């Protein structure tokens, strides 16, 4: 099974719009949304069933057994994150606790212990024909990269031997969730935006993806909002010997299409026609 990851150096480039179109065009039997901080691929995936949900446990957090606490204040004094406060009794602020376990170590009565905390939720949509893996990180929780890894594991566990390609919608930026998304994929399609910040962020994600020795292709979304910057992106691809797979024009109909729960290839529109060309070139490179 080939894994195609779709990334962008920044948010708002149209990455998920293009990923959803690729899923529809390939009739993908397995796919995933690895933007666990703000997943939204499910909004246009067409599932009308509830997913199977399972808790994801991240860092351990401190917990105080009030019946054993003698209120000596050692935990409060030694917590560098100010996660322990006194309000008649000592309490742990789970949003501030970083799970370092210093409080557990200094507590003379062993009233503090480290316990796993739910950091997010894994979700799996599946039927006899296809499966969609995604997750939502709990607000204030870390370990987004680890949760992305679990999303990909869940996706691969649903893939049968006859599955040829898996489409993965990644996160914007170059942080931990992107690093975890890149691991093990066969090819990365970078969706670039012809703006100054878009070019800068594209170069960062190209450098990041190159460290994984995977195939890299680039396309430009809304290329006609700045032709000069679009030409610069093509020049960068040529100079770095990267495959350039196409340009998608700005299309005012896209918002209406997405808001109706469809992909841009479900209707006849200018952006959808160009995405089909990008898809064909990308698949040729992937296989």
RALIN-V323986 format. One record per backbone hydrogen bond with DSSP energy under -1.0 kcal/mol. NH is the residue of the N-H (numbers start at 1). CO is the residue of the C=O. If there is no record, write none. Layout:
# RALIN-V323986
NH|CO / NH|CO
This chain:
# RALIN-V323986
2|164 / 4|166 / 5|187 / 6|168 / 7|189 / 18|14 / 19|15 / 20|16 / 21|17 / 22|18 / 23|19 / 24|20 / 25|21 / 26|22 / 28|23 / 31|131 / 32|167 / 33|133 / 34|169 / 36|34 / 43|40 / 44|41 / 52|124 / 54|122 / 56|120 / 58|117 / 61|115 / 63|113 / 65|111 / 66|64 / 68|65 / 77|73 / 78|74 / 82|79 / 85|91 / 87|89 / 89|87 / 91|85 / 93|83 / 96|93 / 97|93 / 105|101 / 106|102 / 107|103 / 113|63 / 115|61 / 117|59 / 119|56 / 120|56 / 121|136 / 122|54 / 123|134 / 124|52 / 125|132 / 127|130 / 131|29 / 132|125 / 133|31 / 134|123 / 136|121 / 137|36 / 138|119 / 141|138 / 147|143 / 148|144 / 149|145 / 150|146 / 151|147 / 152|148 / 153|149 / 154|150 / 155|151 / 156|152 / 157|153 / 158|155 / 159|156 / 163|160 / 166|2 / 167|30 / 168|4 / 169|32 / 170|6 / 179|175 / 180|176 / 181|177 / 182|178 / 183|179 / 185|182 / 186|3 / 187|3 / 188|215 / 189|5 / 190|217 / 191|7 / 192|219 / 195|193 / 199|195 / 200|196 / 201|197 / 202|198 / 203|199 / 204|200 / 205|201 / 206|202 / 207|203 / 208|204 / 209|205 / 210|206 / 212|209 / 213|210 / 215|186 / 217|188 / 218|243 / 219|190 / 220|246 / 221|192 / 222|248 / 223|248 / 225|222 / 226|223 / 230|226 / 231|227 / 232|228 / 233|229 / 234|230 / 235|231 / 236|232 / 237|233 / 238|234 / 239|235 / 240|236 / 242|237 / 243|216 / 245|218 / 248|220 / 254|251 / 257|253 / 258|254 / 259|255 / 260|256 / 261|258 / 262|257 / 266|263 / 273|269 / 274|270 / 275|271 / 276|272 / 278|274 / 279|275 / 280|276 / 281|277 / 282|278 / 283|279 / 284|280 / 285|281 / 286|282 / 287|283
